[in-house]
Amino acid sequence: MHLTRADIQEMERIRRLNIINSITGIKPANLIGTVSNDGDPNLAIFSSVLHLGSDPALLGFMLRPQEDVRRHTYENIKENGFYTINHIHHHLVEQAHYTSAKFDKKESEFKECSFTEEYLFDFRAPFVQESKLKLGMKFLESIPIETNNTLMIIGTVEYVLIPDDAVDEKGDVNLEILGSVGVSGLGSYYRMLNIGQFPYARKSELPGFTRNTA
């Protein structure tokens, strides 16, 4: 397949969405939990969570254009300033996927998709009880991207909950032990498999490589 920019632009919409969402490779799949000031919980799947820094600990995620569909996640974050990010276990992929359906504001994706709200540490947003890795986030700022009218939401990490056996002595988190999944395109999910672990890369310690011609 060889596609030009013009080919991509003229492509049927769903095929274009799938191809462009897939070419970046596997992305983390997470459930973001929020609640409105009226007490209406919301849960939505996102594939755009990214690391922005460790000191302070910052994460970001992307929100699509706001005009056509109400974004309850964003509305709730703007109202109370808190949200959670929850890894998706491979046993929960199907119900997590369907949180992306267009539910009404008063309909809870937790209830409709069989997840359990969990409120911990007096934190003002619901965690997903079934998730093995959970993050409590505090909203910091939103950055508009004018080119396609999207928003980057930036938050500080307030709480981290991970099983002890999934974190090694250096602090590396083993996603295979957690059963976490990634997503490609709009609905293709992948399990994580740890295929190697290497030290911090230094030129002075460069190993001798053998060219792989397979």
Secondary structure as the mmCIF struct_conf table of DSSP 4:
data_model
#
loop_
_struct_conf.conf_type_id
_struct_conf.id
_struct_conf.beg_label_comp_id
_struct_conf.beg_label_asym_id
_struct_conf.beg_label_seq_id
_struct_conf.end_label_comp_id
_struct_conf.end_label_asym_id
_struct_conf.end_label_seq_id
HELX_RH_AL_P HELX_RH_AL_P1 ARG A 5 GLU A 10
BEND BEND1 MET A 11 MET A 11
HELX_RH_AL_P HELX_RH_AL_P2 ARG A 13 SER A 22
TURN_TY1_P TURN_TY1_P1 ILE A 23 THR A 24
STRN STRN1 LYS A 27 PRO A 28
STRN STRN2 ASN A 30 VAL A 35
TURN_TY1_P TURN_TY1_P2 ASN A 37 ASP A 38
BEND BEND2 GLY A 39 GLY A 39
STRN STRN3 PRO A 41 PHE A 46
BEND BEND3 SER A 47 SER A 47
STRN STRN4 LEU A 50 SER A 54
TURN_TY1_P TURN_TY1_P3 ASP A 55 PRO A 56
STRN STRN5 ALA A 57 LEU A 63
BEND BEND4 GLN A 66 VAL A 69
HELX_RH_AL_P HELX_RH_AL_P3 HIS A 72 ASN A 80
BEND BEND5 GLY A 81 GLY A 81
STRN STRN6 PHE A 82 HIS A 87
STRN STRN7 HIS A 89 HIS A 89
HELX_RH_3T_P HELX_RH_3T_P1 HIS A 90 LEU A 92
HELX_RH_AL_P HELX_RH_AL_P4 VAL A 93 HIS A 97
HELX_RH_3T_P HELX_RH_3T_P2 TYR A 98 SER A 100
BEND BEND6 ALA A 101 ALA A 101
TURN_TY1_P TURN_TY1_P4 LYS A 105 LYS A 106
BEND BEND7 GLU A 107 GLU A 107
HELX_RH_AL_P HELX_RH_AL_P5 GLU A 109 GLU A 112
TURN_TY1_P TURN_TY1_P5 CYS A 113 SER A 114
STRN STRN8 GLU A 117 GLU A 118
TURN_TY1_P TURN_TY1_P6 PHE A 121 ASP A 122
BEND BEND8 ARG A 124 ALA A 125
STRN STRN9 PHE A 127 VAL A 128
TURN_TY1_P TURN_TY1_P7 GLN A 129 GLU A 130
BEND BEND9 LYS A 132 LEU A 133
STRN STRN10 LYS A 134 ILE A 145
TURN_TY1_P TURN_TY1_P8 GLU A 146 ASN A 149
STRN STRN11 THR A 150 LEU A 161
HELX_RH_3T_P HELX_RH_3T_P3 ASP A 164 ALA A 166
STRN STRN12 VAL A 167 VAL A 167
TURN_TY1_P TURN_TY1_P9 GLU A 169 LYS A 170
STRN STRN13 VAL A 173 VAL A 173
HELX_RH_AL_P HELX_RH_AL_P6 LEU A 175 LEU A 178
TURN_TY1_P TURN_TY1_P10 GLY A 179 GLY A 179
STRN STRN14 SER A 180 SER A 180
STRN STRN15 VAL A 181 SER A 184
TURN_TY1_P TURN_TY1_P11 GLY A 185 GLY A 187
STRN STRN16 SER A 188 ARG A 191
HELX_LH_PP_P HELX_LH_PP_P1 PRO A 199 ALA A 201
HELX_RH_3T_P HELX_RH_3T_P4 LYS A 203 GLU A 205
HELX_LH_PP_P HELX_LH_PP_P2 LEU A 206 PHE A 209
#
